[in-house]
């Protein structure tokens, strides 16, 4: 029903235009037709009418803004940014254009420009939590972790109620090697369940030498039935747990057993296992076991590379035979 109504509006406006004289007289009709086509998702038609409407002063800014929206919707982010920033050159305090330009610059990867837009925007609307979060996100992407943390601290109520804000706050603290990040992660995990974040938390605990708590968290990740393998590999978690067990007790064989399980699950980072051998406090027996595991991993890797090379060689032969067959059939 909505689409029938929009087509009817377009029809009426088109009839109306036949009686209008000059751009100024028809600018609003051009704009209305363009927006009707926009609502229908017919962006090419919408763009055509909005470009006409843009020629008149009274519909210039609205047309430019919606041309930017069309470019954004069609993933032409550089073009969209140009439209929004063109508005800002005429009206630097245009809040809608600032929001759109800032978010679009995130999409183009121009974080310094996005940061400038968000800084300006938050001077105009300092209470905007969403824009504050996006500003902090840009600062985090620019590796300005301390600035990101300070921005988020202006929204204390959001830190309590908004999961995304709290997680970014925790990660900003973690990136600065602040022990306070432990409490921030813990608060987030009290209200949420996510194996990837819990794994980050466990690594943070290990880094700050809270070994017993880290061990609990690694085991919690492994027992999490909702854990997705593409987000957190079981083999990676088991390796982390094995490393921690070796740190906690270099004489025990529990760490080696866990490491063997990690390798069995697909862990293949030989360099990381070699680093374990260099740790102080590892018993001679465990170092010998680590050397055996490394030798087995290297052997497995060599066999895999050999099998891959053989498969590629066989594929090359098949391709050459297929090419020869094609040439023969074509008469060349």
C-alpha positions as CSV (number, residue, x, y, z in Angstrom):
1,X,0.0,0.0,0.0
2,X,2.9,2.3,0.8
3,X,4.4,1.8,-2.6
4,X,1.1,2.5,-4.4
5,X,0.8,5.7,-2.4
6,X,4.3,6.8,-3.4
7,X,3.8,6.1,-7.0
8,X,0.6,8.1,-6.9
9,X,2.4,11.0,-5.3
10,X,5.1,10.9,-8.1
11,X,2.3,10.8,-10.7
12,X,0.6,13.9,-9.2
13,X,3.8,15.8,-8.8
14,X,4.8,15.0,-12.4
15,X,1.5,16.4,-13.6
16,X,2.0,19.5,-11.5
17,X,5.4,20.1,-13.0
18,X,3.9,20.5,-16.5
19,X,2.3,23.7,-15.2
20,X,5.5,25.1,-13.5
21,X,7.8,27.6,-15.1
22,X,11.5,27.8,-14.2
23,X,13.7,26.0,-11.7
24,X,12.7,28.1,-8.7
25,X,9.0,27.3,-9.3
26,X,9.5,23.5,-9.4
27,X,12.4,23.0,-7.0
28,X,10.2,21.7,-4.2
29,X,8.4,19.3,-6.6
30,X,11.8,18.0,-7.9
31,X,12.8,17.4,-4.3
32,X,9.5,15.6,-3.4
33,X,9.8,13.4,-6.5
34,X,13.4,12.6,-5.6
35,X,12.5,11.6,-2.1
36,X,9.6,9.5,-3.2
37,X,11.9,7.6,-5.4
38,X,14.4,7.3,-2.5
39,X,11.7,5.8,-0.3
40,X,11.0,3.3,-3.1
41,X,14.7,2.4,-3.2
42,X,15.0,3.6,-6.8
43,X,18.2,5.5,-6.2
44,X,19.1,6.3,-9.8
45,X,15.8,8.1,-10.3
46,X,16.0,9.7,-6.9
47,X,19.5,11.0,-7.8
48,X,18.3,12.5,-11.0
49,X,15.5,14.5,-9.4
50,X,17.6,15.6,-6.4
51,X,20.3,16.9,-8.6
52,X,17.7,19.1,-10.3
53,X,16.4,20.3,-6.9
54,X,20.0,21.0,-5.7
55,X,20.1,23.9,-8.3
56,X,17.7,26.0,-6.2
57,X,18.8,27.7,-3.0
58,X,15.8,26.6,-0.9
59,X,16.3,22.9,-1.6
60,X,20.0,22.9,-2.1
61,X,21.1,21.6,1.4
62,X,18.3,19.0,1.8
63,X,19.1,17.7,-1.7
64,X,22.8,17.6,-1.1
65,X,22.2,15.7,2.2
66,X,20.0,13.1,0.6
67,X,22.4,12.7,-2.4
68,X,25.0,11.8,0.3
69,X,22.6,9.3,1.8
70,X,22.1,7.7,-1.6
71,X,25.9,7.5,-2.1
72,X,26.2,5.9,1.4
73,X,23.5,3.4,0.8
74,X,25.2,2.3,-2.5
75,X,28.5,2.1,-0.6
76,X,30.1,5.0,-2.5
77,X,31.5,6.3,0.7
78,X,34.0,8.8,-0.8
79,X,31.3,10.4,-2.8
80,X,28.9,10.5,0.2
81,X,31.6,12.2,2.3
82,X,32.0,14.9,-0.4
83,X,28.3,15.6,-0.3
84,X,28.1,15.9,3.5
85,X,31.3,18.0,3.7
86,X,30.1,20.3,1.0
87,X,27.2,21.2,3.3
88,X,29.7,21.8,6.2
89,X,31.6,24.2,4.1
90,X,28.5,26.4,3.9
91,X,27.2,25.6,7.4
92,X,29.9,24.2,9.8
93,X,27.4,23.7,12.6
94,X,25.0,21.5,10.7
95,X,24.5,18.7,13.1
96,X,23.0,16.2,10.6
97,X,25.8,16.8,8.1
98,X,28.4,16.5,10.9
99,X,27.0,13.1,12.1
100,X,26.8,11.8,8.5
101,X,30.3,13.1,7.5
102,X,31.9,11.7,10.7
103,X,30.3,8.2,10.3
104,X,31.1,8.1,6.6
105,X,34.7,9.0,7.2
106,X,34.9,5.9,9.5
107,X,33.8,3.9,6.4
108,X,36.5,5.5,4.2
109,X,39.1,4.8,6.9
110,X,39.9,8.5,7.3
111,X,39.9,8.4,11.1
112,X,41.7,11.8,11.6
113,X,38.9,13.5,9.6
114,X,36.2,11.5,11.4
115,X,37.8,12.5,14.8
116,X,37.7,16.2,13.8
117,X,34.0,16.0,12.9
118,X,33.1,14.1,16.1
119,X,35.0,16.7,18.2
120,X,33.1,19.5,16.6
121,X,29.8,17.6,16.9
122,X,30.2,16.9,20.6
123,X,30.8,20.6,21.2
124,X,27.4,21.2,19.8
125,X,25.6,18.2,21.4
126,X,27.8,17.1,24.3
127,X,25.1,14.9,25.7
128,X,25.0,12.6,22.7
129,X,26.1,9.1,24.0
130,X,26.1,7.6,20.5
131,X,28.3,10.2,19.1
132,X,30.5,10.1,22.1
133,X,30.9,6.3,21.7
134,X,31.7,6.7,18.0
135,X,34.2,9.4,18.8
136,X,35.9,7.1,21.3
137,X,35.8,4.3,18.7
138,X,37.7,6.5,16.2
139,X,40.3,7.5,18.8
140,X,40.7,3.8,19.7
141,X,41.3,3.0,16.0
142,X,43.9,5.7,15.9
143,X,45.6,4.1,18.9
144,X,44.9,7.1,21.1
145,X,43.7,4.8,23.9
146,X,44.0,7.3,26.7
147,X,41.9,9.9,24.8
148,X,39.3,7.2,24.1
149,X,39.1,6.4,27.8
150,X,38.7,10.1,28.7
151,X,35.8,10.5,26.2
152,X,34.0,7.5,27.5
153,X,34.4,8.6,31.1
154,X,32.1,11.6,30.3
155,X,29.3,9.2,29.9
156,X,29.3,7.4,33.3
157,X,25.6,6.4,33.1
158,X,26.3,4.7,29.7
159,X,29.3,2.8,31.2
160,X,26.8,1.2,33.6
161,X,24.0,0.6,31.1
162,X,25.5,0.3,27.6
163,X,27.4,-2.9,26.9
164,X,29.3,-1.6,23.8
165,X,30.5,1.5,25.7
166,X,31.7,-0.6,28.7
167,X,33.5,-3.1,26.4
168,X,35.3,-0.3,24.5
169,X,36.2,1.3,27.9
170,X,37.7,-2.0,29.1
171,X,39.7,-2.5,25.9
172,X,41.0,1.1,26.0
173,X,42.3,0.5,29.5
174,X,43.7,-2.9,28.5
175,X,45.6,-1.3,25.6
176,X,47.2,1.1,28.1
177,X,48.2,-1.9,30.3
178,X,46.0,-0.6,33.1
179,X,45.2,-3.1,35.8
180,X,41.8,-1.4,36.2
181,X,40.8,-3.1,32.9
182,X,40.3,-6.3,34.9
183,X,37.4,-4.7,36.8
184,X,35.9,-3.3,33.6
185,X,36.0,-6.6,31.9
186,X,34.6,-8.3,35.0
187,X,31.6,-5.9,35.0
188,X,30.9,-6.5,31.4
189,X,31.1,-10.3,31.8
190,X,28.7,-10.1,34.8
191,X,26.0,-8.9,32.4
192,X,27.1,-10.7,29.2
193,X,28.3,-14.1,28.0
194,X,30.8,-14.1,25.1
195,X,33.6,-16.7,24.8
196,X,35.8,-14.3,22.8
197,X,35.6,-11.5,25.4
198,X,36.1,-14.1,28.2
199,X,39.3,-15.2,26.5
200,X,40.5,-11.6,26.3
201,X,39.8,-11.3,30.0
202,X,41.7,-14.5,30.8
203,X,44.7,-13.3,28.9
204,X,44.5,-10.0,30.7
205,X,44.5,-11.8,34.1
206,X,47.5,-13.9,33.0
207,X,49.4,-10.8,31.9
208,X,48.9,-9.2,35.3
209,X,49.8,-12.5,37.0
210,X,46.4,-13.4,38.5
211,X,47.1,-17.0,37.5
212,X,44.5,-18.8,39.4
213,X,41.7,-16.6,38.1
214,X,43.1,-16.8,34.6
215,X,43.1,-20.6,34.8
216,X,39.4,-20.6,35.8
217,X,38.5,-18.3,32.9
218,X,40.4,-20.4,30.3
219,X,38.6,-23.5,31.5
220,X,35.3,-21.5,31.4
221,X,35.9,-20.7,27.8
222,X,36.6,-24.3,26.9
223,X,33.4,-25.4,28.6
224,X,31.3,-22.7,27.0
225,X,28.8,-24.5,24.7
226,X,27.9,-21.3,22.9
227,X,31.6,-20.7,21.8
228,X,32.0,-20.4,18.1
229,X,35.2,-22.0,16.7
230,X,35.8,-19.2,14.2
231,X,35.8,-16.6,17.0
232,X,37.8,-18.6,19.6
233,X,39.7,-21.7,18.5
234,X,39.7,-24.5,21.1
235,X,43.3,-25.2,20.2
236,X,44.4,-21.6,21.0
237,X,42.6,-21.6,24.4
238,X,44.2,-25.0,25.3
239,X,47.7,-23.6,24.3
240,X,47.1,-20.6,26.6
241,X,46.0,-22.9,29.4
242,X,49.1,-25.1,28.8
243,X,51.4,-22.1,29.0
244,X,49.8,-21.0,32.2
245,X,50.1,-24.4,33.8
246,X,53.8,-24.5,32.9
247,X,54.2,-21.0,34.4
248,X,52.4,-22.1,37.6
249,X,54.3,-25.3,38.0
250,X,57.2,-26.1,35.7
251,X,57.7,-29.5,37.3
252,X,54.2,-30.8,36.7
253,X,53.3,-32.7,33.6
254,X,49.8,-31.2,33.4
255,X,50.9,-28.4,31.2
256,X,52.6,-30.7,28.7
257,X,49.5,-32.9,28.6
258,X,47.3,-29.8,27.9
259,X,49.8,-28.8,25.1
260,X,49.6,-32.2,23.5
261,X,45.8,-31.8,23.5
262,X,46.1,-28.3,21.9
263,X,48.3,-29.7,19.1
264,X,45.9,-32.6,18.7
265,X,43.1,-30.0,18.3
266,X,45.1,-28.3,15.5
267,X,47.4,-25.9,17.2
268,X,50.3,-25.3,14.8
269,X,52.3,-22.3,16.0
270,X,55.8,-23.9,16.3
271,X,57.5,-20.6,17.3
272,X,55.1,-20.1,20.2
273,X,55.9,-23.6,21.5
274,X,59.6,-23.0,21.1
275,X,59.2,-19.9,23.3
276,X,57.8,-22.2,26.1
277,X,61.2,-24.0,26.2
278,X,62.9,-20.7,27.1
279,X,60.8,-20.1,30.2
280,X,62.6,-20.3,33.5
281,X,61.5,-23.0,36.0
282,X,60.6,-25.6,33.4
283,X,61.9,-29.0,34.5
284,X,64.4,-31.0,32.3
285,X,61.7,-33.7,31.7
286,X,59.2,-31.1,30.5
287,X,61.8,-29.4,28.2
288,X,62.4,-32.9,26.7
289,X,58.7,-33.3,26.2
290,X,58.4,-29.9,24.6
291,X,61.2,-30.8,22.2
292,X,59.4,-34.0,21.2
293,X,56.2,-32.0,20.6
294,X,58.1,-29.5,18.5
295,X,59.7,-32.2,16.4
296,X,56.3,-33.8,15.9
297,X,54.8,-30.5,14.8
298,X,57.7,-29.9,12.4
299,X,57.2,-33.3,10.9
300,X,53.5,-32.8,10.5
301,X,54.1,-29.4,8.8
302,X,56.6,-31.0,6.4
303,X,54.2,-33.7,5.5
304,X,51.4,-31.2,5.0
305,X,53.6,-29.0,2.7
306,X,54.7,-32.1,0.8
307,X,51.1,-33.2,0.3
308,X,50.1,-29.7,-0.8
309,X,53.0,-29.5,-3.3
310,X,52.0,-32.8,-4.7
311,X,48.3,-31.8,-5.0
312,X,49.4,-28.6,-6.8
313,X,51.6,-30.6,-9.2
314,X,48.8,-33.0,-10.0
315,X,46.4,-30.1,-10.6
316,X,49.0,-28.5,-13.0
317,X,49.2,-31.7,-15.0
318,X,45.3,-31.9,-15.2
319,X,45.2,-28.3,-16.3
320,X,47.8,-28.9,-19.0
321,X,45.9,-32.0,-20.2
322,X,42.6,-30.1,-20.3
323,X,44.3,-27.3,-22.3
324,X,45.8,-29.8,-24.7
325,X,42.4,-31.4,-25.2
326,X,40.8,-28.1,-25.9
327,X,43.4,-27.1,-28.4
328,X,43.0,-30.4,-30.2
329,X,39.3,-30.1,-30.4
330,X,39.5,-26.5,-31.7
331,X,41.9,-27.6,-34.5
332,X,44.9,-25.6,-33.5
